[in-house]
C-alpha cells in the first residue's frame, strides 16, 4: 500500500520526530499544488488537511478550467491572457484531467442589461482566441444562427434568440486534480495527512515554528515542527490566521456560496456546455453542462456567513436556479423532484477589491464612450491597423461608470494574495483553480528565499510549468491516443471495452495500476471487477478512509451516477469495513455519516417539505 490508512499512521509518527522545511495547512488545490512544487524541489514537506483532500471548495466548483471569456465583457484583457495561458499549462501537466469542451453562448435581445450581443461576442471571442493561441485551429471560435442553435439545443427559449457564439473552454474534474497533485507530492517525499486538524501554533521568540494538530480519526494530538508554515486553507484562511493570536487580525476573505444542481440528461438534454444570461436582469450568467448522461447547472453566488465546513443547498438556491433554467429552457419544466444530486461550495474570495468578475457579476460597467473606444481599437487590431500596445493603452484607461468598489458577491475579486505576517506565518489566499500552479510558483519564490536568508539552505525550484502530476505522465498532445492504448490493458484484464475506456480516460496513466489489480484479483462480492479494482486502488493508493471519500470525491458515483449508486454502496462499505478493519461501532458511525452526506446530496429535507 503506497498511500493508505496503513501508511498514514506511520507518516504521522514520523512527523513528530523531525523539523520540516515547509508545513502546509490545507489540502485543497492551492495546498496540493504547493506541496508538489516544494517536495519536488527537495524541501522536506508536509501537508495537513482537516477533512478529506479537496472536501471543501476544491471539489465544489463548476468543474471547468475556465478561459475566462466573461472577463472580456469588461475588456479585462490582462486577466484573460493570464487565464488562457495558465489553462494551457495546467492541461500540459495534467493532460488526463482538463479536456477541451467548446462552450455555446446563446445571445438574446432581452430587455434590460445583457452581457453580450452578437457583435460584441464576436469581438470578444476573436480577442479571446488570439490570447489563447487557437486561431486557425479546430478550436477557433465561430458564430451560429438562431436556427442552428435550436437544432443543437431544441429546448432553449426561441423568443429573442439572436444566435450564439462557440468558443473553447475545458471541462475539469476538480477533486481528481487535487488528489493527483497530492499523490505526486507524496511520491516525491511529502507527507500528506487528511483528517488532521491544526488546532494551534508552536512559538519560539514570538515566531511560529510549527503547529499543534489533532488526528480526527483517533483523537490523538501531536505536534509538527517546521521552519516555515504556509496557510493555504481557502475559506478558512482567517480562522487559521487567528489561531493563538493575541493581536487583532484584519479579515482577508469574503466567502460566498455557490450551488449546482444535477438532473438526468433526459430531463434537460444539453449536448455541450452552455453559458447564458439569467434573464433576471441581475447581470449574472449561468452554466448548463453535460456530464456522464447528466446535466448540471449553476451557479448561485451569495454572501455566506454560516459553517464553512458544512455549506448546504437551501430552498432559495433551488428556486433561483430552477427559475433561471426553466426560463431559458421553457419546455423543460424542471422541479425539485427532478434533481438527483447537488453540491454547495464556498469560494475563498478576497474581500479588499472588486477588480475582476468571476461568476457573471458586474464589477463596474464601462461608460458608453469607453465602450466605443474599445470596439474601435479592437476592430483596428483585427485588421492589423493597431498594435497590441495601442490596444492595451486604451484598455488601461477605461472610464468606469460605476465605482471600483462593488457590493455584489459576484464582483469580488478572485485574485490571489501572498504575504508573511509578523509571526512568520505565510498566507496564500484567493485565486481560482486555473491559477493554482502559478500561485504555488509565486509562493515557492518567497519560500526558497526565506529558507536561504534565514537558514542558509539553497534549493533549486522545479520548472513547475512542465512538471506533470500523478496520472499525467504522457504527451499532452496525445490524449486520445494514450487512452486508446492504455485501455488495451483493461481489456486484457477482463474488463469490457466501455469499462476499460472509462477508467483509462478518468485515471490517466494510473489506470495501468488499476488494470494490474483487476488482472490479479477477483471481484469483491456485489461489485463488478472494474469497480473492485477502482475501489482497491482508492483504498491502497488514494487515501480513501470513509465512504464519501471514494463515492463522492475519488469517483463520480454520487454526483453523476446516482441512478446506479444504490446498487453498489452497501458492497463498497462492506469492503471498506473489511480492508480498513473497522470495529462494529466504527462501521455504524461511518454508515450514519454517509447517509447524512447522501441525504444532503439528494436534497431529502427540501423534497420532504
SELO-248291 format. One record per residue (C-alpha): residue number from 1; residue in one letter; x, y, z. Coordinates in nm, 2 decimals, padded with zeros to 4 digits. Example, Ala and Ser with C-alpha at 12.3 -4.5 7.8 and 13.67 -1.06 7.14 Angstrom:
<nodes>
NODE  1  A  01.23  -00.45  00.78
NODE  2  S  01.37  -00.11  00.71
</nodes>
This chain:
<nodes>
NODE  1  X  00.00  00.00  00.00
NODE  2  X  00.15  00.33  -00.11
NODE  3  X  -00.09  00.59  00.01
NODE  4  X  -00.34  00.45  00.25
NODE  5  X  -00.47  00.42  00.61
NODE  6  X  -00.17  00.20  00.69
NODE  7  X  00.09  00.44  00.56
NODE  8  X  -00.10  00.73  00.73
NODE  9  X  -00.03  00.62  01.09
NODE  10  X  00.34  00.56  01.02
NODE  11  X  00.36  00.90  00.85
NODE  12  X  00.21  01.08  01.15
NODE  13  X  00.46  00.91  01.37
NODE  14  X  00.75  01.02  01.15
NODE  15  X  00.63  01.38  01.16
NODE  16  X  00.68  01.40  01.53
NODE  17  X  01.05  01.33  01.51
NODE  18  X  01.18  01.59  01.27
NODE  19  X  01.18  01.96  01.18
NODE  20  X  01.04  02.02  00.83
NODE  21  X  01.14  02.28  00.59
NODE  22  X  00.77  02.36  00.49
NODE  23  X  00.45  02.27  00.66
NODE  24  X  00.13  02.34  00.46
NODE  25  X  -00.21  02.39  00.62
NODE  26  X  -00.49  02.30  00.39
NODE  27  X  -00.53  02.02  00.13
NODE  28  X  -00.74  02.18  -00.14
NODE  29  X  -00.59  02.26  -00.48
NODE  30  X  -00.38  02.55  -00.35
NODE  31  X  -00.21  02.35  -00.08
NODE  32  X  -00.18  02.04  -00.31
NODE  33  X  -00.01  02.24  -00.58
NODE  34  X  00.23  02.39  -00.34
NODE  35  X  00.31  02.05  -00.19
NODE  36  X  00.41  01.92  -00.53
NODE  37  X  00.65  02.20  -00.60
NODE  38  X  00.80  02.21  -00.26
NODE  39  X  00.86  01.83  -00.24
NODE  40  X  00.99  01.81  -00.60
NODE  41  X  01.24  02.09  -00.52
NODE  42  X  01.39  01.88  -00.24
NODE  43  X  01.23  02.06  00.06
NODE  44  X  01.11  01.84  00.34
NODE  45  X  00.74  01.90  00.32
NODE  46  X  00.42  01.80  00.50
NODE  47  X  00.06  01.89  00.44
NODE  48  X  -00.23  01.87  00.70
NODE  49  X  -00.59  01.88  00.59
NODE  50  X  -00.88  01.86  00.85
NODE  51  X  -01.12  01.69  00.61
NODE  52  X  -01.06  01.47  00.31
NODE  53  X  -00.84  01.62  00.04
NODE  54  X  -01.05  01.85  -00.17
NODE  55  X  -01.35  01.81  00.05
NODE  56  X  -01.40  02.18  00.09
NODE  57  X  -01.40  02.43  -00.20
NODE  58  X  -01.18  02.23  -00.43
NODE  59  X  -01.44  01.96  -00.50
NODE  60  X  -01.74  02.20  -00.53
NODE  61  X  -01.65  02.42  -00.83
NODE  62  X  -01.83  02.44  -01.16
NODE  63  X  -01.59  02.18  -01.28
NODE  64  X  -01.44  02.38  -01.56
NODE  65  X  -01.09  02.51  -01.62
NODE  66  X  -01.21  02.84  -01.74
NODE  67  X  -01.05  03.05  -02.01
NODE  68  X  -01.23  03.35  -01.86
NODE  69  X  -01.41  03.49  -02.16
NODE  70  X  -01.66  03.66  -01.93
NODE  71  X  -01.38  03.89  -01.82
NODE  72  X  -01.39  04.04  -02.17
NODE  73  X  -01.73  04.19  -02.11
NODE  74  X  -01.54  04.45  -01.92
NODE  75  X  -01.24  04.41  -02.15
NODE  76  X  -01.01  04.28  -01.88
NODE  77  X  -00.76  04.16  -02.14
NODE  78  X  -00.48  04.10  -01.89
NODE  79  X  -00.68  03.86  -01.68
NODE  80  X  -00.80  03.67  -01.98
NODE  81  X  -00.44  03.65  -02.12
NODE  82  X  -00.31  03.52  -01.79
NODE  83  X  -00.60  03.27  -01.76
NODE  84  X  -00.58  03.11  -02.10
NODE  85  X  -00.20  03.09  -02.08
NODE  86  X  -00.22  02.92  -01.74
NODE  87  X  -00.50  02.69  -01.86
NODE  88  X  -00.27  02.56  -02.13
NODE  89  X  -00.01  02.50  -01.86
NODE  90  X  -00.25  02.30  -01.64
NODE  91  X  -00.36  02.09  -01.94
NODE  92  X  00.00  02.01  -02.01
NODE  93  X  00.09  01.90  -01.65
NODE  94  X  -00.24  01.72  -01.60
NODE  95  X  -00.35  01.61  -01.95
NODE  96  X  -00.58  01.34  -01.82
NODE  97  X  -00.80  01.58  -01.63
NODE  98  X  -00.88  01.91  -01.82
NODE  99  X  -01.03  01.82  -02.16
NODE  100  X  -01.13  02.06  -02.44
NODE  101  X  -01.51  02.11  -02.45
NODE  102  X  -01.63  02.41  -02.66
NODE  103  X  -01.88  02.63  -02.49
NODE  104  X  -02.21  02.75  -02.65
NODE  105  X  -02.30  03.11  -02.56
NODE  106  X  -02.66  03.19  -02.69
NODE  107  X  -02.73  03.56  -02.73
NODE  108  X  -03.07  03.71  -02.66
NODE  109  X  -03.21  04.06  -02.70
NODE  110  X  -03.37  04.06  -02.36
NODE  111  X  -03.49  04.38  -02.21
NODE  112  X  -03.25  04.52  -01.96
NODE  113  X  -02.87  04.47  -01.94
NODE  114  X  -02.72  04.17  -02.12
NODE  115  X  -02.36  04.05  -02.12
NODE  116  X  -02.31  04.03  -02.49
NODE  117  X  -02.48  04.10  -02.83
NODE  118  X  -02.38  03.92  -03.15
NODE  119  X  -02.13  04.19  -03.24
NODE  120  X  -01.96  04.22  -02.91
NODE  121  X  -01.95  03.85  -02.85
NODE  122  X  -01.77  03.80  -03.18
NODE  123  X  -01.52  04.08  -03.09
NODE  124  X  -01.47  03.92  -02.75
NODE  125  X  -01.42  03.57  -02.90
NODE  126  X  -01.18  03.68  -03.16
NODE  127  X  -00.97  03.86  -02.90
NODE  128  X  -01.00  03.55  -02.67
NODE  129  X  -00.87  03.32  -02.95
NODE  130  X  -00.57  03.55  -03.01
NODE  131  X  -00.49  03.54  -02.64
NODE  132  X  -00.54  03.16  -02.62
NODE  133  X  -00.34  03.10  -02.94
NODE  134  X  -00.61  02.89  -03.10
NODE  135  X  -00.68  03.10  -03.42
NODE  136  X  -00.69  02.89  -03.73
NODE  137  X  -00.72  02.57  -03.53
NODE  138  X  -01.01  02.33  -03.49
NODE  139  X  -01.09  02.51  -03.16
NODE  140  X  -01.12  02.86  -03.31
NODE  141  X  -01.45  03.04  -03.23
NODE  142  X  -01.74  03.08  -03.46
NODE  143  X  -02.10  03.21  -03.45
NODE  144  X  -02.41  03.03  -03.55
NODE  145  X  -02.76  03.13  -03.65
NODE  146  X  -03.07  03.10  -03.42
NODE  147  X  -03.18  02.81  -03.63
NODE  148  X  -02.85  02.62  -03.58
NODE  149  X  -02.87  02.70  -03.20
NODE  150  X  -03.21  02.54  -03.18
NODE  151  X  -03.11  02.24  -03.39
NODE  152  X  -02.84  02.18  -03.13
NODE  153  X  -03.05  02.26  -02.82
NODE  154  X  -03.42  02.25  -02.92
NODE  155  X  -03.53  02.32  -02.56
NODE  156  X  -03.37  02.66  -02.55
NODE  157  X  -03.60  02.96  -02.55
NODE  158  X  -03.68  03.06  -02.90
NODE  159  X  -03.81  03.41  -02.83
NODE  160  X  -03.54  03.68  -02.86
NODE  161  X  -03.27  03.44  -02.97
NODE  162  X  -03.02  03.62  -03.19
NODE  163  X  -02.78  03.33  -03.25
NODE  164  X  -02.48  03.21  -03.05
NODE  165  X  -02.10  03.21  -03.02
NODE  166  X  -01.90  02.89  -02.97
NODE  167  X  -01.56  02.92  -02.82
NODE  168  X  -01.30  02.69  -02.65
NODE  169  X  -01.33  02.60  -02.28
NODE  170  X  -01.22  02.30  -02.08
NODE  171  X  -01.42  02.06  -01.86
NODE  172  X  -01.25  01.96  -01.53
NODE  173  X  -01.26  01.71  -01.25
NODE  174  X  -01.17  01.93  -00.96
NODE  175  X  -01.14  01.67  -00.69
NODE  176  X  -00.92  01.44  -00.90
NODE  177  X  -00.69  01.73  -00.99
NODE  178  X  -00.63  01.77  -00.62
NODE  179  X  -00.58  01.40  -00.53
NODE  180  X  -00.34  01.36  -00.82
NODE  181  X  -00.14  01.66  -00.71
NODE  182  X  -00.13  01.51  -00.36
NODE  183  X  -00.02  01.17  -00.48
NODE  184  X  00.26  01.33  -00.68
NODE  185  X  00.38  01.52  -00.38
NODE  186  X  00.37  01.20  -00.18
NODE  187  X  00.57  01.02  -00.44
NODE  188  X  00.83  01.29  -00.42
NODE  189  X  00.86  01.26  -00.05
NODE  190  X  00.60  01.48  00.10
NODE  191  X  00.39  01.37  00.39
NODE  192  X  00.02  01.44  00.33
NODE  193  X  -00.23  01.37  00.61
NODE  194  X  -00.61  01.41  00.57
NODE  195  X  -00.85  01.43  00.86
NODE  196  X  -00.58  01.60  01.08
NODE  197  X  -00.69  01.94  01.22
NODE  198  X  -00.45  02.21  01.31
NODE  199  X  -00.55  02.35  01.64
NODE  200  X  -00.28  02.59  01.73
NODE  201  X  00.08  02.71  01.66
NODE  202  X  00.41  02.64  01.83
NODE  203  X  00.61  02.96  01.90
NODE  204  X  00.97  03.05  01.98
NODE  205  X  01.05  03.41  02.05
NODE  206  X  00.71  03.51  01.92
NODE  207  X  00.77  03.33  01.58
NODE  208  X  00.58  03.03  01.46
NODE  209  X  00.79  02.72  01.45
NODE  210  X  00.53  02.46  01.40
NODE  211  X  00.17  02.35  01.47
NODE  212  X  -00.04  02.16  01.72
NODE  213  X  -00.27  01.91  01.55
NODE  214  X  -00.54  01.65  01.63
NODE  215  X  -00.59  01.33  01.44
NODE  216  X  -00.96  01.33  01.38
NODE  217  X  -00.95  00.95  01.31
NODE  218  X  -00.81  00.86  01.65
NODE  219  X  -00.85  01.17  01.87
NODE  220  X  -00.47  01.18  01.93
NODE  221  X  -00.29  01.51  01.94
NODE  222  X  00.06  01.57  01.80
NODE  223  X  00.30  01.85  01.72
NODE  224  X  00.48  01.92  01.40
NODE  225  X  00.78  02.15  01.38
NODE  226  X  00.87  02.34  01.07
NODE  227  X  01.09  02.63  00.96
NODE  228  X  00.81  02.77  00.76
NODE  229  X  00.43  02.73  00.80
NODE  230  X  00.21  02.81  00.50
NODE  231  X  -00.16  02.88  00.53
NODE  232  X  -00.34  02.76  00.22
NODE  233  X  -00.68  02.68  00.39
NODE  234  X  -00.91  02.86  00.14
NODE  235  X  -01.22  02.99  00.31
NODE  236  X  -01.06  02.91  00.65
NODE  237  X  -00.76  03.14  00.59
NODE  238  X  -00.88  03.39  00.85
NODE  239  X  -00.96  03.12  01.11
NODE  240  X  -00.61  02.98  01.08
NODE  241  X  -00.46  03.33  01.10
NODE  242  X  -00.63  03.39  01.43
NODE  243  X  -00.52  03.07  01.60
NODE  244  X  -00.33  03.15  01.92
NODE  245  X  -00.31  03.52  01.82
NODE  246  X  -00.33  03.78  02.09
NODE  247  X  -00.34  04.07  01.84
NODE  248  X  -00.62  04.16  01.61
NODE  249  X  -00.61  04.02  01.26
NODE  250  X  -00.80  04.21  00.99
NODE  251  X  -01.00  03.96  00.78
NODE  252  X  -00.88  03.89  00.43
NODE  253  X  -01.17  03.69  00.30
NODE  254  X  -01.53  03.75  00.19
NODE  255  X  -01.67  03.39  00.14
NODE  256  X  -01.96  03.34  -00.10
NODE  257  X  -02.16  03.03  -00.16
NODE  258  X  -02.22  02.87  -00.50
NODE  259  X  -02.47  02.60  -00.56
NODE  260  X  -02.50  02.35  -00.85
NODE  261  X  -02.79  02.10  -00.92
NODE  262  X  -02.78  01.78  -01.13
NODE  263  X  -03.06  01.63  -01.33
NODE  264  X  -03.08  01.34  -01.57
NODE  265  X  -02.99  01.43  -01.93
NODE  266  X  -03.33  01.31  -02.05
NODE  267  X  -03.48  01.59  -01.84
NODE  268  X  -03.25  01.86  -01.98
NODE  269  X  -03.07  01.74  -02.29
NODE  270  X  -02.77  01.97  -02.34
NODE  271  X  -02.52  01.84  -02.59
NODE  272  X  -02.24  02.08  -02.50
NODE  273  X  -02.16  02.32  -02.22
NODE  274  X  -02.38  02.63  -02.25
NODE  275  X  -02.34  02.97  -02.08
NODE  276  X  -02.62  03.23  -02.08
NODE  277  X  -02.76  03.54  -01.91
NODE  278  X  -03.01  03.45  -01.64
NODE  279  X  -03.28  03.67  -01.79
NODE  280  X  -03.34  03.81  -01.45
NODE  281  X  -03.17  04.15  -01.52
NODE  282  X  -02.92  04.07  -01.25
NODE  283  X  -02.61  04.09  -01.47
NODE  284  X  -02.53  03.73  -01.40
NODE  285  X  -02.48  03.42  -01.61
NODE  286  X  -02.54  03.05  -01.55
NODE  287  X  -02.39  02.73  -01.69
NODE  288  X  -02.57  02.42  -01.81
NODE  289  X  -02.31  02.14  -01.86
NODE  290  X  -02.34  01.77  -01.97
NODE  291  X  -02.15  01.51  -01.77
NODE  292  X  -02.19  01.13  -01.78
NODE  293  X  -02.56  01.12  -01.90
NODE  294  X  -02.65  01.40  -01.66
NODE  295  X  -02.68  01.78  -01.69
NODE  296  X  -02.57  02.00  -01.41
NODE  297  X  -02.63  02.37  -01.38
NODE  298  X  -02.53  02.67  -01.17
NODE  299  X  -02.42  02.87  -01.00
NODE  300  X  -02.57  03.09  -00.74
NODE  301  X  -02.34  03.35  -00.58
NODE  302  X  -02.44  03.48  -00.24
NODE  303  X  -02.25  03.61  00.06
NODE  304  X  -02.20  03.34  00.32
NODE  305  X  -02.16  03.36  00.70
NODE  306  X  -02.25  03.01  00.80
NODE  307  X  -02.05  02.70  00.89
NODE  308  X  -01.76  02.70  00.64
NODE  309  X  -01.72  02.32  00.68
NODE  310  X  -02.08  02.24  00.61
NODE  311  X  -02.24  02.46  00.34
NODE  312  X  -02.58  02.34  00.23
NODE  313  X  -02.83  02.39  -00.05
NODE  314  X  -03.14  02.58  00.07
NODE  315  X  -03.48  02.64  -00.09
NODE  316  X  -03.38  02.98  -00.21
NODE  317  X  -03.09  02.84  -00.40
NODE  318  X  -03.31  02.58  -00.57
NODE  319  X  -03.58  02.83  -00.66
NODE  320  X  -03.33  03.07  -00.82
NODE  321  X  -03.17  02.81  -01.04
NODE  322  X  -03.49  02.63  -01.14
NODE  323  X  -03.64  02.97  -01.23
NODE  324  X  -03.34  03.06  -01.45
NODE  325  X  -03.33  02.71  -01.62
NODE  326  X  -03.70  02.70  -01.68
NODE  327  X  -03.69  03.05  -01.83
NODE  328  X  -03.41  02.96  -02.07
NODE  329  X  -03.54  02.61  -02.13
NODE  330  X  -03.92  02.67  -02.11
NODE  331  X  -04.02  02.32  -02.22
NODE  332  X  -03.80  02.15  -01.95
NODE  333  X  -04.05  02.22  -01.67
NODE  334  X  -03.79  02.11  -01.41
NODE  335  X  -03.90  02.08  -01.05
NODE  336  X  -03.71  01.99  -00.73
NODE  337  X  -03.81  01.63  -00.77
NODE  338  X  -03.61  01.61  -01.09
NODE  339  X  -03.29  01.70  -00.90
NODE  340  X  -03.08  01.38  -00.85
NODE  341  X  -02.77  01.54  -00.69
NODE  342  X  -02.64  01.87  -00.57
NODE  343  X  -02.35  02.05  -00.42
NODE  344  X  -02.28  02.37  -00.24
NODE  345  X  -01.93  02.52  -00.22
NODE  346  X  -01.77  02.82  -00.05
NODE  347  X  -01.55  03.04  -00.27
NODE  348  X  -01.24  03.19  -00.10
NODE  349  X  -01.28  03.54  -00.24
NODE  350  X  -01.06  03.82  -00.13
NODE  351  X  -01.27  04.10  00.01
NODE  352  X  -01.05  04.40  -00.05
NODE  353  X  -01.12  04.49  -00.41
NODE  354  X  -01.36  04.41  -00.69
NODE  355  X  -01.12  04.42  -00.97
NODE  356  X  -01.23  04.11  -01.15
NODE  357  X  -01.56  03.94  -01.24
NODE  358  X  -01.57  03.57  -01.16
NODE  359  X  -01.92  03.42  -01.17
NODE  360  X  -02.10  03.65  -01.40
NODE  361  X  -02.14  03.96  -01.18
NODE  362  X  -02.06  04.31  -01.29
NODE  363  X  -01.77  04.48  -01.13
NODE  364  X  -01.85  04.82  -01.28
NODE  365  X  -01.98  04.87  -01.63
NODE  366  X  -01.76  05.08  -01.86
NODE  367  X  -01.90  05.40  -01.99
NODE  368  X  -02.05  05.43  -02.34
NODE  369  X  -01.76  05.64  -02.46
NODE  370  X  -01.51  05.39  -02.33
NODE  371  X  -01.70  05.10  -02.49
NODE  372  X  -01.69  05.27  -02.83
NODE  373  X  -01.31  05.33  -02.79
NODE  374  X  -01.26  04.97  -02.71
NODE  375  X  -01.46  04.84  -03.00
NODE  376  X  -01.28  05.07  -03.24
NODE  377  X  -00.93  04.98  -03.12
NODE  378  X  -01.01  04.61  -03.12
NODE  379  X  -01.15  04.63  -03.47
NODE  380  X  -00.83  04.81  -03.59
NODE  381  X  -00.62  04.54  -03.41
NODE  382  X  -00.81  04.27  -03.60
NODE  383  X  -00.74  04.45  -03.93
NODE  384  X  -00.37  04.48  -03.82
NODE  385  X  -00.42  04.86  -03.82
NODE  386  X  -00.33  04.89  -03.45
NODE  387  X  -00.07  04.73  -03.23
NODE  388  X  -00.11  04.53  -02.91
NODE  389  X  00.05  04.82  -02.72
NODE  390  X  -00.21  05.06  -02.86
NODE  391  X  -00.49  04.82  -02.76
NODE  392  X  -00.35  04.79  -02.41
NODE  393  X  -00.33  05.17  -02.38
NODE  394  X  -00.70  05.20  -02.44
NODE  395  X  -00.79  04.92  -02.21
NODE  396  X  -00.57  05.05  -01.93
NODE  397  X  -00.76  05.39  -01.93
NODE  398  X  -01.12  05.27  -01.93
NODE  399  X  -01.36  05.51  -01.77
NODE  400  X  -01.59  05.32  -01.53
NODE  401  X  -01.94  05.43  -01.49
NODE  402  X  -01.96  05.26  -01.16
NODE  403  X  -01.73  05.27  -00.86
NODE  404  X  -01.44  05.02  -00.84
NODE  405  X  -01.56  04.90  -00.50
NODE  406  X  -01.87  04.69  -00.56
NODE  407  X  -02.11  04.53  -00.32
NODE  408  X  -02.23  04.23  -00.51
NODE  409  X  -02.07  03.90  -00.42
NODE  410  X  -02.01  03.82  -00.79
NODE  411  X  -01.80  04.14  -00.81
NODE  412  X  -01.54  04.04  -00.55
NODE  413  X  -01.20  03.96  -00.69
NODE  414  X  -01.08  03.61  -00.73
NODE  415  X  -00.73  03.75  -00.74
NODE  416  X  -00.48  03.59  -00.51
NODE  417  X  -00.26  03.73  -00.23
NODE  418  X  00.07  03.61  -00.08
NODE  419  X  00.21  03.76  00.24
NODE  420  X  00.41  03.68  00.55
NODE  421  X  00.28  03.81  00.88
NODE  422  X  00.50  03.94  01.17
NODE  423  X  00.49  03.60  01.35
NODE  424  X  00.62  03.43  01.03
NODE  425  X  00.30  03.27  00.91
NODE  426  X  00.29  03.27  00.53
NODE  427  X  -00.07  03.30  00.39
NODE  428  X  -00.15  03.22  00.03
NODE  429  X  -00.52  03.31  -00.04
NODE  430  X  -00.78  03.36  -00.30
NODE  431  X  -00.73  03.27  -00.66
NODE  432  X  -00.91  03.02  -00.90
NODE  433  X  -00.85  02.66  -00.98
NODE  434  X  -00.69  02.76  -01.31
NODE  435  X  -00.43  02.97  -01.12
NODE  436  X  -00.33  02.71  -00.87
NODE  437  X  00.01  02.62  -01.02
NODE  438  X  00.10  02.98  -01.08
NODE  439  X  00.00  03.08  -00.72
NODE  440  X  00.22  02.80  -00.58
NODE  441  X  00.51  02.90  -00.80
NODE  442  X  00.49  03.26  -00.66
NODE  443  X  00.49  03.12  -00.31
NODE  444  X  00.78  02.90  -00.38
NODE  445  X  00.99  03.20  -00.48
NODE  446  X  00.92  03.35  -00.13
NODE  447  X  00.98  03.02  00.05
NODE  448  X  01.31  02.95  -00.12
NODE  449  X  01.43  03.30  -00.04
NODE  450  X  01.33  03.27  00.33
NODE  451  X  01.50  02.93  00.37
NODE  452  X  01.82  03.08  00.21
NODE  453  X  01.82  03.40  00.41
NODE  454  X  01.72  03.26  00.75
NODE  455  X  01.86  02.91  00.74
NODE  456  X  02.13  02.91  00.48
NODE  457  X  01.95  02.64  00.28
NODE  458  X  01.96  02.66  -00.10
NODE  459  X  01.70  02.49  -00.32
NODE  460  X  01.66  02.49  -00.70
NODE  461  X  01.29  02.51  -00.76
NODE  462  X  01.14  02.30  -01.03
NODE  463  X  01.01  02.41  -01.36
NODE  464  X  00.65  02.37  -01.25
NODE  465  X  00.51  02.46  -01.59
NODE  466  X  00.63  02.12  -01.72
NODE  467  X  00.62  01.91  -01.41
NODE  468  X  00.34  01.66  -01.46
NODE  469  X  00.13  01.53  -01.18
NODE  470  X  00.03  01.17  -01.10
NODE  471  X  -00.15  01.01  -01.39
NODE  472  X  -00.05  01.28  -01.63
NODE  473  X  00.29  01.15  -01.73
NODE  474  X  00.23  01.14  -02.10
NODE  475  X  00.24  01.36  -02.41
NODE  476  X  -00.05  01.62  -02.36
NODE  477  X  -00.10  01.63  -02.74
NODE  478  X  -00.17  01.26  -02.75
NODE  479  X  -00.46  01.23  -02.50
NODE  480  X  -00.70  01.03  -02.72
NODE  481  X  -00.42  00.80  -02.84
NODE  482  X  -00.29  00.74  -02.49
NODE  483  X  -00.64  00.65  -02.37
NODE  484  X  -00.68  00.41  -02.66
NODE  485  X  -00.35  00.24  -02.59
NODE  486  X  -00.39  00.21  -02.22
NODE  487  X  -00.74  00.07  -02.24
NODE  488  X  -00.60  -00.24  -02.41
NODE  489  X  -00.45  -00.34  -02.07
NODE  490  X  -00.80  -00.32  -01.93
NODE  491  X  -00.93  -00.55  -02.20
NODE  492  X  -00.65  -00.79  -02.12
NODE  493  X  -00.75  -00.79  -01.76
NODE  494  X  -01.11  -00.90  -01.84
NODE  495  X  -01.29  -00.56  -01.84
NODE  496  X  -01.53  -00.46  -02.11
NODE  497  X  -01.44  -00.20  -02.37
NODE  498  X  -01.67  00.05  -02.21
NODE  499  X  -01.52  -00.01  -01.86
NODE  500  X  -01.16  -00.01  -01.98
NODE  501  X  -01.20  00.31  -02.18
NODE  502  X  -01.38  00.50  -01.90
NODE  503  X  -01.10  00.40  -01.65
NODE  504  X  -00.82  00.49  -01.89
NODE  505  X  -00.98  00.83  -01.96
NODE  506  X  -01.06  00.90  -01.59
NODE  507  X  -00.74  00.80  -01.42
NODE  508  X  -00.48  00.87  -01.69
NODE  509  X  -00.16  00.67  -01.66
NODE  510  X  -00.27  00.54  -01.31
NODE  511  X  -00.53  00.33  -01.50
NODE  512  X  -00.25  00.09  -01.57
NODE  513  X  -00.22  00.01  -01.20
NODE  514  X  -00.60  -00.04  -01.17
NODE  515  X  -00.58  -00.28  -01.47
NODE  516  X  -00.30  -00.46  -01.30
NODE  517  X  -00.51  -00.50  -00.99
NODE  518  X  -00.80  -00.62  -01.20
NODE  519  X  -00.58  -00.89  -01.36
NODE  520  X  -00.46  -01.03  -01.03
NODE  521  X  -00.78  -01.01  -00.82
NODE  522  X  -01.13  -01.15  -00.80
NODE  523  X  -01.42  -00.91  -00.79
NODE  524  X  -01.55  -00.82  -00.44
NODE  525  X  -01.89  -00.95  -00.35
NODE  526  X  -02.16  -00.74  -00.51
NODE  527  X  -01.92  -00.54  -00.73
NODE  528  X  -01.80  -00.58  -01.08
NODE  529  X  -01.43  -00.65  -01.15
NODE  530  X  -01.39  -00.29  -01.28
NODE  531  X  -01.54  -00.14  -00.97
NODE  532  X  -01.35  -00.37  -00.74
NODE  533  X  -01.02  -00.27  -00.90
NODE  534  X  -01.10  00.10  -00.87
NODE  535  X  -01.20  00.06  -00.51
NODE  536  X  -00.89  -00.13  -00.43
NODE  537  X  -00.69  00.15  -00.59
NODE  538  X  -00.87  00.41  -00.38
NODE  539  X  -00.81  00.22  -00.06
NODE  540  X  -00.44  00.13  -00.13
NODE  541  X  -00.32  00.43  -00.33
NODE  542  X  -00.56  00.73  -00.28
NODE  543  X  -00.61  00.75  00.10
NODE  544  X  -00.98  00.66  00.10
NODE  545  X  -01.08  00.65  00.46
NODE  546  X  -01.46  00.68  00.47
NODE  547  X  -01.73  00.60  00.21
NODE  548  X  -01.78  00.95  00.08
NODE  549  X  -01.40  00.98  00.00
NODE  550  X  -01.45  00.71  -00.26
NODE  551  X  -01.81  00.75  -00.37
NODE  552  X  -01.81  01.14  -00.39
NODE  553  X  -01.46  01.26  -00.45
NODE  554  X  -01.24  00.98  -00.59
NODE  555  X  -01.52  00.88  -00.83
NODE  556  X  -01.84  01.03  -00.97
NODE  557  X  -02.08  00.78  -00.82
NODE  558  X  -02.28  01.03  -00.61
NODE  559  X  -02.28  01.33  -00.83
NODE  560  X  -02.32  01.19  -01.18
NODE  561  X  -02.40  00.82  -01.14
NODE  562  X  -02.68  00.85  -00.88
NODE  563  X  -02.91  00.60  -01.06
NODE  564  X  -02.66  00.31  -01.00
NODE  565  X  -02.53  00.42  -00.66
NODE  566  X  -02.78  00.23  -00.46
NODE  567  X  -02.68  -00.10  -00.62
NODE  568  X  -02.31  -00.07  -00.51
NODE  569  X  -02.29  00.14  -00.20
NODE  570  X  -02.36  -00.14  00.05
NODE  571  X  -02.09  -00.36  -00.11
NODE  572  X  -01.84  -00.07  -00.12
NODE  573  X  -01.90  -00.01  00.25
NODE  574  X  -01.86  -00.38  00.33
NODE  575  X  -01.53  -00.39  00.15
NODE  576  X  -01.41  -00.08  00.32
NODE  577  X  -01.51  -00.21  00.66
NODE  578  X  -01.31  -00.52  00.60
NODE  579  X  -01.00  -00.36  00.45
NODE  580  X  -00.98  -00.08  00.69
NODE  581  X  -01.06  -00.31  00.99
NODE  582  X  -01.35  -00.11  01.13
NODE  583  X  -01.50  -00.21  01.46
NODE  584  X  -01.88  -00.26  01.47
NODE  585  X  -01.91  00.09  01.62
NODE  586  X  -01.69  00.25  01.36
NODE  587  X  -01.88  00.09  01.08
NODE  588  X  -02.21  00.21  01.22
NODE  589  X  -02.08  00.56  01.26
NODE  590  X  -01.94  00.57  00.91
NODE  591  X  -02.26  00.44  00.77
NODE  592  X  -02.46  00.71  00.96
NODE  593  X  -02.22  00.99  00.84
NODE  594  X  -02.25  00.86  00.48
NODE  595  X  -02.63  00.86  00.50
NODE  596  X  -02.62  01.22  00.60
NODE  597  X  -02.39  01.31  00.31
NODE  598  X  -02.63  01.13  00.07
NODE  599  X  -02.94  01.29  00.22
NODE  600  X  -02.79  01.64  00.16
NODE  601  X  -02.68  01.55  -00.19
NODE  602  X  -03.04  01.43  -00.27
NODE  603  X  -03.20  01.74  -00.11
NODE  604  X  -03.41  01.49  00.10
NODE  605  X  -03.52  01.75  00.36
NODE  606  X  -03.62  02.01  00.09
NODE  607  X  -03.81  01.74  -00.11
NODE  608  X  -04.00  01.63  00.21
NODE  609  X  -04.14  01.98  00.27
</nodes>
